[in-house]
Amino acid sequence: MIVRDEERYLGDCLRSIAPEIDEIVIVDTGSRDATVETARKFGARVVERAWAADFSDARNSALDHAKCDWILYIDADERLHVPAGALRSAVDRDDAAACWVLFQPRVGFTRYHELRLFRRDPRIRFRGAIHETVHPSIEAVCRSDGLKIAGTDVHIDHIGYEGDLTGKHARNLPILQRAVQETPRRVFLWVDMAQAFAGLGRREEAEAACQRAIDLAAGLDDPKQKSDGALAWQCLIGLYLETDPARAADIAGAAVEKYPEHHALALALANALFLIGRDAEIIPILEQLTCIDAQTFMDPLVSYDQRIFGEWAHDLMGGAYARLGERSRAAQAFRRAAQLAPDKLAYHAKAAAFALNG
């Protein structure tokens, strides 16, 4: 684990992992709060290392100090959930170099596969100054040693990324700009740089980075790289949604043609079509989304905001039905949105308004 000023989160993280692990190695990159003291209360081995604007550098330092046979890497604002015996069963297998965990990147999102558990092996190292990954080196070990990447029922939940992200965008942008020079064919780096530019109000640069990611993904066969290309389309749609919804609808239509199974792009298309008054066209899109059970849905490559399948889809459907003059169906859709998000008073108000004489 690498940390800096994580006093707020660290204790709960360490409590979640303590029953399941044999050692804790933490690399501190310059904390000024009680992070180090908190870590030592849990028996962690704390390594102090100056921040070099390189996440792989810090994570590899932690690997250098680990002594156990398997590595589970986790961040301070994440929580580990392990069904009885699941973690021990995973590390007892002799046919795997690593294991996926079921990862929830934000509160209220669906889970996907993240590579967080792997053998301690000097050949397995993190790569990349940001959005660091061990995947290439693990795949190389699998090929060399005849091993595989296995699944587990282990869950890790990330509770960060809430509130204003301007500071994070400003911190990450220089690292991302360096990273895309070093690894220019990694799609997600361009996507995250586009999102950073957008978050900082640098629209033209955001659009250029989106287009670079889209063009790059189109020429690659790797499923994860392809999937990350959909995020670039999503970001590009967002750049136009409020200022030029007709253009956003055109972009979203093209995106859905390329990614017909991507649910966030489907909702983005429905939003854009609603803004330009093409209400009848969005009903089938939204009906398909609301048929998905957000609580059990899992795509190994993509995490979705669960509201895509719930309150957002029902609210948009209610608005479309209302403009089509179908008051009863509008009221029903708004009621469903209110049931899914009972604290959103707007949904209740709209359901009540259309229920009258509906």
C-alpha angles and dihedrals in degrees: 000000000000119000145175123179093343098144090124094059109019101082095057091046093052092046089055095052101035097086092051108043139063101213139015121212117188126184110204114201099195112314117185097186130063095289095116093046090050092050093051092050087065093049095255122162103235120206115191113213131166114247110254097182087253121109094192090055091057096043093048088052088058090050089053091058098044119104106181124098095244133042126216110185121200138158129235094252092053131087129211121222117185126183110224111293095352097120095044091048090053096053093044093064118103098197099066134075092190144357135223120234126204103253129196107196096192137013109274096020129118120253129254136176119286125179101232105136122064144144119275099249127151088228092062109082137153118254130198133049090244132017083024118199140194093192099102094049092045091051089051091053091048091054093045098046102031093246132136142214109254134197129244139186090234114127129204118189122199114209100181133087093079126135128007111000097186093107092049092050091050091049095046101041098078090046091049092049089054092043095055089053091053097040106021096166098059105106099200092059090059091046093052091046089052090052091049092051090048092049090052093049095251096134102168092051090047091053092048092051091048091052091048090054093046093050092046094049091049091063098046132085100199108113094219093049089048091049092051088055088067089061089058091054089049092052092047092052089051091055091061104030097095101028101040112010093173089058089045090053091052091049092046091050091054091046094052090050089058095039106029093164097049107110099195090055089049091055091045089054091049091050093051093046090050091053091056094045101253091136101154091057095058099054095079091046092052094043089058091050095049091053090067118093103228093195095061102026116115130174113186092219106033136052117203133196102250090224088073088073095036135026098007094051093044093047092050090046090052091053092049093049090047092055090046089057095247098131097169093054090044091053090048092052093047090048090054091050089051092050091053094045106026093171092062103093093187091068092052091048093051092046091052093046094053094040089065107096088346 
